[in-house]
Amino acid sequence: MLIAALDEELAHLQDRELLRTLTTLEAVHGVTATIQGRRVVLWCTNDFLGLSQHPRLVRASADAARRWGVGARASRLLAGSTALHHQLEDRLASFFHAPSAVTFPSGYLANLGVLGCLLSPDDLVLVDRLAHASLLDACRLPRARVRVFRHNDVEHVAGLLRRYAKARRRLVVTEGLFSMEGDRAPLKDLADVAQRYGALLYVDDAHGAFATGHTGRGTPEVEGVAHGSMIYMATLGKALGCQGGFVVGHSKLIRLVHNRARTFIYETAQAPPIVAAAVEGLRVVQEEPALRESLAGNVERLHQRLGPDLGRSPSHIVPIMLGGTQRARRLAAGLFGKGIFAPAIRPPTVPAGTARLRLSVSTLHTAGQIEQLVRALSNSMSA
Ligand SMILES: Cc1ncc(COP(=O)(O)O)c(C=O)c1O
């Protein structure tokens, strides 16, 4: 009976063109991969700086596996906190000019853990309508009162803070650089409003950290606001090419996380080879600004070639809005036939009626690959 019910659920997804399946990458080299025996250019990874296969990170990871083993053996509060974990946290804190930092095995777990220990049913949390699923889950799980504000609408946030003045603690939660839109939150104005009404601002900069800002310090750097005016969270699994999540902030917040965050306490620590790679990645980010410069060059080239109608976002995440899921899937399949891998992004990842291709630009894309993409897109969209 259970299997029949599951079958029905899957068939329902299939009928609405929402069934998802896994694609096997048979090999990966930079931004190219082999899929079904065919070589394609990847336009859908988050390896914005091309660090996932950077020789320095690969070497650091292999050395750490030999020295520390492949797994962490225990949770952080037991035997899982190696010198490497502390080194990474110290370096993240100092990179973001924060007193302290804590890492998690993923960004998702960081959001669940940190928001979980800050929020209770007596609290209010305001979250941007287009915030990532991990933020929505993290806000709902502690059963705080959740109110959704219009995307990037600071006035709406101010109004809600005025309306819900009595909550014990009030948090405003947003992404820094939005993962599906490619636009930035008005962090300076949000920080001002939060401060004016005695609320805390929590920023998930999964897509902005390390890739944007003059020195790689992410969306706050681009928006000209100090990391200290917010609780700043990001992932190690995107521009840094590794895996894991982190939060930087006041040392008392970090101590509370050590004591209260369930995804920190009841979770095996990050594997040492990945921690060592992240430490090295952070060095590369600081020592090789050319990586960010060439990413910015690629972004500009792609936006110019796409023109103002398509190249609307100001960043390395470029959504091509298509509306219906069928249209998005058909376009993605057509592109795959032309050697381009950019699967359709469908609800519930994005709101209904806003299916899209989400192109993500990497430092490693060549001018030729950008040209190939633009030609294939304009041929497929006009066909
Ligand atoms: C905005 C945002 N937050 C958090 C996450 C989760 O990060 P991680 O993949 O490290 O779990 C993602 C990743 O998809 C994301 O896009």
PDBQT file of the ligand as one rigid body, heavy atoms in Angstrom, charges set to zero:
ROOT
HETATM    1  C1  LIG A 401      21.527  30.655   0.095  1.00  0.00    +0.000 C 
HETATM    2  C2  LIG A 401      21.991  29.302   0.510  1.00  0.00    +0.000 A 
HETATM    3  N1  LIG A 401      22.109  29.026   1.811  1.00  0.00    +0.000 NA
HETATM    4  C3  LIG A 401      22.532  27.829   2.249  1.00  0.00    +0.000 A 
HETATM    5  C4  LIG A 401      22.829  26.833   1.361  1.00  0.00    +0.000 A 
HETATM    6  C5  LIG A 401      23.255  25.520   1.894  1.00  0.00    +0.000 C 
HETATM    7  O1  LIG A 401      24.643  25.451   1.878  1.00  0.00    +0.000 OA
HETATM    8  P1  LIG A 401      25.356  24.031   1.822  1.00  0.00    +0.000 P 
HETATM    9  O2  LIG A 401      25.219  23.558   0.404  1.00  0.00    +0.000 OA
HETATM   10  O3  LIG A 401      26.739  24.296   2.250  1.00  0.00    +0.000 OA
HETATM   11  O4  LIG A 401      24.597  23.154   2.753  1.00  0.00    +0.000 OA
HETATM   12  C6  LIG A 401      22.739  27.059   0.002  1.00  0.00    +0.000 A 
HETATM   13  C7  LIG A 401      23.125  25.990  -0.940  1.00  0.00    +0.000 C 
HETATM   14  O5  LIG A 401      22.532  25.553  -1.798  1.00  0.00    +0.000 OA
HETATM   15  C8  LIG A 401      22.293  28.321  -0.446  1.00  0.00    +0.000 A 
HETATM   16  O6  LIG A 401      22.152  28.584  -1.747  1.00  0.00    +0.000 OA
ENDROOT
TORSDOF 0
